[in-house]
Amino acid sequence: LLDALKDQKDFSLGSAEGAFFLCLHVYLDVSFPQQNHLNARALRALYALHVVDHLRKARGEDPGHPGQAEKGFTTARVLVLCPFRSVCYEFVKLLMALMPEKKQVKHKDRFEEDFGAREDDSFASKPADYQHLFGGNS
């Protein structure tokens, strides 16, 4: 899965981001105040990777955790709150890229229409952090 992330645009993993992922991987509570417009996509990719790992373990798709799916009465669910539609769009696209074997996505056309990027040239003169925060379909 990490190899799939490395192919993503704007993905670079520094020591702080690596520590962030290790904390997520062992299910520790995390506060990461070092997030900024330069590493936001990489951090989003790391917690998307954690979500996919969690879902696969819960569904019994992880060879290291066989039979986990039979232990519960419901399928695994994860709630991720995104501050803007553009962030939600990127996150869902990332999840789909990390799980290419899942071919069926309900209401994908409606999702693309409601959350997909809308071009706006008025951001070209704004600073990079402003473009990152308010770009896309906010």
N, C-alpha and C positions, 0 to 999 in steps of 0.2 A: 504493500500500500504506500509506503514511503516513497518508493520509486515513482509511483503515479503522481505524487505531489511534486516531486522534483521537476517534472515536466511542465508544471503549471507556471504561468507568467508571474513574475514578481515574487518568486519563492526563494528565500535565502534563510538559512538557519544559523543564527548566532548562538553564543553560549547562553544568553538569557532566554531565548526561545527554546533551546534544548532543555533547560531547567524547567521551563513552563510545561513542556510536554511530559517530562518525567513525573512531575507532580500530578498531572492529569492521569497519567497511565496507572499510578498507584492509588487513584481516587482520593487525593487530598483536596481540601478546599483551597482555592487559588484566588489571589488578588494580584493582578499584574499591571501596576501603574505605568510601566514602561511602554505601553502600547502607544503608537503614534501612526501617522499616515504612511510612514516608510515600512513598518513591519506589520500593519494591520492584516494584510492579505495572508502573510505567512502564519500569523497567529490563528486566523480564521481557518486556514488549512489544517493546522495542528488539531484544533478542537473538532473539526469535521472528521479527521482521521480517528480521533478518540470516539466520536459518536458511532462511526462505522464499526470500529472494533467492538464497542459495547453491544451493538445490535447483532453482530455476527456471533458473539459469545452467547448472548441470550437466546438466539435462535438455533444454537447448536451447529452453526456452520463453521466454527473454529475447531480445527483438529485437536487443539490443546485442551478444549473444553467440550468433549462429546456429551451428548445427552442433557445439556442444560435446558433445551426447549421443553422437555417432558416435565420439568419441575414446577412449572407455573400453569395458571389457568388462562392467561392472556399473552398476546404477543408483546414483545418489548416495544416500548415507546419512549421517545426522547422529546423534551420540549426545549427549543432553542428560541430565545427572544432576540430579534434583530431590530436595531433602532430605525432603519430605513428600508424601503422596498428594494433599493439597489443592493443593499447588504444581504437581504433575504434572497434575492435573485442569485447573487454570486455564491451564497452558501448552498443553496439547493443545486445549482449547477455543479458545484464541487462534489457534493454527495453523489450525484449521478455519475460523475467521472470516476469516483472512487469505487462505485459499485456497478461496473458496466454489465454484469450478468443480469441485473434487474432491468429487463427490457420494457416492462409495462409501467407506465406512469399515468395515473388517473388525472384527467383534466389538464394535461400538459399544455394544450393550446391556450386554454383560458389563463393558465399561469403565465405563459409567455406574453400574452396580451396585457395582463394586469401588472406584471412585475418587470417585464423586459425593459431594456435600456431605451431611453428616448434621447435623441440627439438634441443638444442645445449648445450653440456656439457662444453664448454669452459668458461661459465659464473660462474661455481661453485667456482672458486677462487677469484672472484671479490667481492667488497663490496656490501652490500644490496641495497644501493641507485643506484649503477650502474646496478645491476641485474634488479631492478624495472624499470629503465628507458629504458634499451636496451634489456630486455628479450622479449621472444615471437617473433612475426614476425614484427620486426622493419624495 
